[in-house]
Amino acid sequence: MLGGLRDFSRIAASNEIMWRDIFFDNKNNITKAIDLFIKNLKSFKKDINSKNNKSILKKLLQTKEVRSKIIKLKQDVNKPNFGRD
């Protein structure tokens, strides 16, 4: 988890003007992605609060499949081997 947080927070160490410009130049796509992220987080929250075992397991399996596809596309080969094998 700590490595993931470190990687996720890497943007915070980057040039803020550059990222501001990237966000503004791509605002439509970024806001769509944020909206989808919020929707998914709310769904996870609902499933956790209601202890919806079937839905949580389905989401986790889908996430695992996405991760496998990322690895197969060799988009994560320079990162630590977290669950690749």
Secondary structure, DSSP 4 states (H G I P E B T S, - for coil): -HHHHHHHGGGGGS-HHHHHHHHHHTHHHHHHHHHHHHHHHHHHHHHHHTT-HHHHHHHHHHHHHHHHHHHHTTSSTTS--SS--
